[in-house]
Structure formats: structure tokens, C-alpha cells
Amino acid sequence: MTPASKARSNGGGKPPDANQWMGQVRAELERVLVNGCDIGVLERIIEHRLKELGRPLLEEAVQKLADRQALLCPRCGRELHVERHQRQRKVSSVFGKVPFRRSYGFCPNCQERFYPADNAMGLQERAPASPRVQEICALMVLESPAAQAEENIRRLTGLDIGQASMHREARRQGERALRLREADAALTNSLEGVRELAQRAQAPKGAFTLVIEIDAWNIRERDHWGESEKLRKKGEDTSRWHWVYAGTIFRLDQRGKTASGRSVITERGYVATRQGLESFEKQLYAEALQRGLTKAKSVLVLADGAVWIWNLAEDRYKDATHRVDFYHVSEHLWTVARDLYGQGTPQARQWVQPLLRWLKRRKDGALDVINTLQQIRAELDNLTAKQQETLDREIGYFKGHKDRMDYKNAKALDQPLGSGAIESTCSQYQCRFKRTGQFWSLEGDEAFLALATVHRNGRWHRLFPHDRKLE
Ligand SMILES: [Zn+2]
């Protein structure tokens, strides 16, 4: 066995002598240089050999960290009755397995045994992954299915983490994300909590408008694997799909354009949950507070015509401007046009275009549209039953939403006419969560949704405190 391979294979011990280590690595590089290689090969060798330095350094520091922890109950804060001072644990780090010893003790108050160092150092119960490894698993599983993630991790870090371990680890992080989310949502139950959430908002000095967009999509359930297609064809599939309620929140001044003229939102908050409307409402409120709800000069709620959305908006954002998405509204007019004049006919187009213009340009455009529809309904005596039905339905739709169609004002204020931002959010989430072959359990979906949302919301550091720039 060469000294180099001995140093690499032996687990514990001190860091190798720096000069000796440099000499060995140089010699190894020389050998591949002679045979010809590209820079990537050199990078890989150095990267790999650096772990020999990193592992013993980490081991030393982890032990010091463990020794520094106070022996207090992590739950109630009381002093623990220390039963035995030294117990070994191994952690899987980016430099390999690192053993350390730590004390544990019994809390007479909680009647439970604790290892206070573990939690303080960022380790979870019965889980080997170090915080960096936890993070790597979480990020990779969010971005790609487990098999692909496993390969990518190996390529990028040299770590061999099996699919099952990786998925388990990512799930564990998802559950941490869920607990964070629940804690935030629970804050909305009290005035002090609401104040705390509002204080987190980084709002600008001047007046600003906060935009809240709401939508929903559905996600497939895992049970009845393989039968979904059959069931759906039979029309019995509805229970296999679950609504995911989603919202996005941003300030109007956070909208911009790319060099190519595409609209972008530079920073925004996200909410996505399948835990039902009541839970969604709290989560959305918590997020809106953290994005400056209480400091906004005006608030704008944008969505399609779904009844539950406007009930929620009336309930929680009563003083906000409510606007129904222009594209959805125009679709309703096109439905009438098609029913009256036929699909794709010039007459249909001729009929619908002035109405769309009124909506955008007239102060009470929606009333003019309603009048027109009512006139047709009353005066045309050769309407079929289907046409009458369509007209009645759409008159009802426009009457119900007429106060949410201030498009003229919206244009004047340079506000969005539609809920395109939430629709693109939904399709981004769906990209990951509806990918072919992705069948996750109910709980799993929610944990991964929570994890993806923490990531999108720029709060990764709340799960992984090391996620900040090193000095
Ligand atoms: Zn306790």
C-alpha cells in the first residue's frame, strides 16, 4: 500500500502533513499530465484529494463543536441529568463519514432523553446526513427524479448516495419545511403573530402596490397505481386528483422587462398547498404579510372567475381592488360569439371585437357588454335553446364580475390586466409535480410542495443556515 492510498483509506486521525500531501498530489498530477489529459481530469483529481485534508479537519472541528454545547433540554431549556458523557455518532458529510462523541442526558421535566448537541449542530434524529448533504439531497430531488438526481450528485460531488437514502433525506427536509410553514401560518392567528410576519417584510420607503394572484391546479394521487388511465376513461377518476391551491405575491415595482422585452418579476412570494382552502388562506395571508401587505398603499387581487377565489378575496382582502383576468373574460365573450355566429367565422370576430375594446377602453365597459347581451337575449326571436342558455349564463357571469373588470383604470395605472404571473407559477410547479411517472403519496406531495416553496421564496437559509456568503 502506498502512503497516499493508506492516508486515503484510513478513517480517523490527523490531517496529513501539508508538504507531504502537496508532494503526493503533484506527483499524481504529473503522472496524468504525461499521458495527456484535459483540465477536467486535473480538477477531478485535486477535488478528490482535497477531501483527505477536509475530512480530518472537519472531524476535529465537529468534535470541538459537540464539546461546546450546553447540556440543556432542547425542548424546555432545563438542565439535563447527564447519564453518560460520551456517545459516538457518525455523520455523512461531503468529505465522507465523520465520527464524533457527545453527551446525552435525561430531562426530568419532559421525561425524555436528549442529545442536545445533535440538534444544535444541524443533525436530525436517526439521520446520518450532515447539513450540506441534507441540502444537496433536497435540492437535487426538487430538480429531478431520484435516479437522475443520484447520478448528478455523484458527478458534482463525488458522493454515492443511493436513491432511497436521497429520497428519504429530501423528504425529511420537506417535513422540516412543512413545520416552518405551519409555524408561519399559525402566526396569523394572533395580533402579535401578524405583527411579527409584517415586520419581516422588506418594503420600500415610498408608496407601493402589492399584487396577489390566485389560481389552482390538480395533482395526481398515488393510490390505484396503473389504474388511473382506465378509471379516468370510465369517468371515475376524480378522486385521484387533488386540488393544489396556489398564489403568488409581488410588488408592482418588482415587475420588469428583459432585454428581449419579455415581462419578468424580479422578486416574489409563492404559496402552494393541497391541504384545503382554509389552510391555503392562512398561508397566503402569512406570505402577503411578509411581502408588505400592511405597508402597501393599495392591494390588487387578480384571478380567473372561480367562486372560491372571490369568496376568499372578499373575506381577507376586502379593501383591495379585485380584478378578474382579462383573458378569461374574453373567453366568455368568445363563447357567446361562437354560439351566435359559429366557430371561427368573420361574423363572430366582428361581433366580439368591439365588446373587447369597450372592456378595455370604456369606464363602464362591463355594463355596456351586459346591456348588449341582454338586448340580444330580449330582441332576437330566433335564438335556439342552447343560445338562450349561453346568453343567460354569460349575462350572469358578467353581472357577477362587473366590478372586477376595471381594465381601463388598470391600463391607466400600468397594472396587469390578467393573472399571467400565477399561471406561469402553476406551470412551473406542475413541471416538477406532474412529470410523467411522478406518483407521490399525499403527505409526500405536501412535503415536497413546502420544500419547493421555501426554496422559491428565498428562505432556504431558514432550513440551511449555512446558505449565506462566507466571509
Ligand atoms: Zn425538557
Residues whose N, C-alpha, C, O or C-beta is under 5 A from the ligand:
A	BS01	ZN	C73 R75 C76 G77 C107 N109 C110
